[in-house]
């Protein structure tokens, strides 16, 4: 069963690679595009001293180190939020959505498999961004607790992917427009703490930020990478991410399955 699932996942990754590789410069331009925000925040970091910003001190790095994690993790967040809805939308406009979701593989499994290539490329981007920061721009990863960081990443992907699957569900139901992706993406960009500590915000905004997976993911990732925090020391953030994933992922998959069943029943899967 596991081997079959891996073979199907590889088939989806291979399909998407063949599609993307037909655009010869696309991947290279994406990597080059990643350089500019990194350099932007590198120079912004020159204006900010840790002693002037006590909220940065607990992460064991300067502002640029803080922002670098936000830049890199945003790649995963956007991949998780966009890839599912984007796949459904492309299949709709190409007229193959019904065929794609009518195979022997369940619709829930299909929607999960479609994310493989996007997450693989997001991994390449995050490695590239960290390598650029560590090897060229003097970000110090000497204290990094890699197992804790990887566990954080896995739980964050699961939790944020659930929101992405709900976005795909909205596409199936609404046919166009995706209020979930727009709302979650905008709110996460503001409240998630990607580019500034949430402690600088008013109390009510900090409380709202705690409802977002990305807030806990970034906190745990920074502490793991720059302060060497262990899994036990990160238990609160990891428990929040795990709880969100445990609740949201089954709910989102169930909702997507119900939306597909309804679309099959009323013949609206092909509409867009």
WOJOPE-V42524 format. One record per residue. SS is DSSP state (h for helix, s for strand, l for the rest). NEAR is the number of other C-alpha atoms within 10 Angstrom. Layout:
<<SS & NEAR> <SS & NEAR>>
This chain:
<<l & 6> <h & 7> <h & 8> <h & 9> <h & 13> <h & 12> <h & 12> <h & 17> <h & 20> <h & 16> <h & 15> <h & 19> <h & 20> <h & 14> <h & 14> <h & 16> <h & 14> <h & 11> <h & 10> <h & 14> <h & 12> <l & 9> <l & 9> <l & 9> <l & 10> <h & 12> <h & 14> <h & 10> <h & 10> <h & 12> <h & 14> <h & 10> <h & 11> <h & 19> <h & 14> <h & 11> <h & 13> <h & 21> <h & 16> <h & 11> <h & 18> <h & 18> <h & 11> <h & 13> <h & 17> <l & 11> <l & 8> <l & 13> <l & 13> <h & 15> <h & 10> <h & 9> <l & 13> <h & 9> <h & 14> <h & 19> <h & 15> <l & 12> <l & 21> <l & 18> <l & 19> <l & 20> <h & 24> <h & 24> <h & 26> <h & 27> <h & 23> <h & 25> <h & 21> <h & 23> <h & 19> <h & 21> <h & 24> <h & 21> <h & 19> <h & 25> <h & 24> <h & 18> <h & 23> <h & 25> <h & 25> <h & 22> <h & 24> <h & 27> <h & 24> <h & 18> <h & 15> <h & 24> <h & 20> <h & 12> <h & 18> <h & 21> <h & 12> <h & 10> <l & 15> <l & 15> <h & 20> <h & 18> <h & 11> <h & 17> <l & 22> <l & 14> <l & 10> <l & 8> <l & 12> <l & 12> <h & 19> <h & 18> <h & 15> <h & 19> <h & 22> <h & 16> <h & 19> <l & 23> <l & 23> <h & 19> <h & 21> <h & 21> <h & 20> <h & 13> <h & 17> <h & 21> <h & 16> <h & 13> <h & 20> <h & 20> <h & 13> <h & 16> <h & 22> <h & 20> <h & 14> <h & 18> <h & 22> <h & 15> <h & 11> <h & 9> <l & 15> <l & 12> <l & 19> <l & 16> <l & 18> <l & 11> <l & 14> <l & 19> <l & 19> <h & 16> <h & 12> <h & 22> <h & 23> <h & 13> <h & 16> <h & 24> <h & 20> <h & 13> <h & 22> <h & 29> <h & 22> <h & 20> <h & 27> <h & 26> <h & 27> <h & 25> <h & 25> <h & 28> <h & 31> <h & 25> <h & 28> <h & 30> <h & 26> <h & 21> <h & 24> <h & 26> <h & 20> <h & 13> <l & 18> <l & 13> <l & 14> <l & 18> <h & 13> <h & 19> <h & 21> <h & 14> <h & 10> <h & 17> <h & 18> <h & 12> <h & 14> <h & 20> <h & 15> <h & 15> <h & 23> <l & 28> <l & 24> <l & 23> <l & 18> <l & 17> <l & 20> <h & 21> <h & 12> <h & 12> <l & 14> <l & 9> <h & 11> <h & 8> <h & 14> <h & 18> <h & 13> <h & 13> <h & 21> <l & 16> <l & 15> <l & 20> <h & 27> <h & 27> <h & 23> <h & 23> <h & 27> <h & 25> <h & 23> <h & 27> <h & 29> <h & 24> <h & 24> <h & 26> <h & 24> <h & 22> <l & 18> <l & 21> <l & 21> <l & 18> <l & 18> <l & 9> <l & 14> <l & 19> <h & 13> <h & 13> <h & 21> <h & 24> <h & 13> <h & 20> <h & 27> <h & 20> <h & 15> <h & 20> <h & 22> <h & 15> <h & 12> <h & 20> <h & 21> <h & 13> <h & 16> <h & 21> <h & 20> <h & 16> <h & 18> <h & 24> <h & 19> <h & 15> <h & 19> <h & 22> <h & 15> <h & 15> <h & 17> <h & 15> <h & 10> <h & 8> <l & 11> <l & 15> <l & 24> <l & 18> <l & 16> <l & 15>>
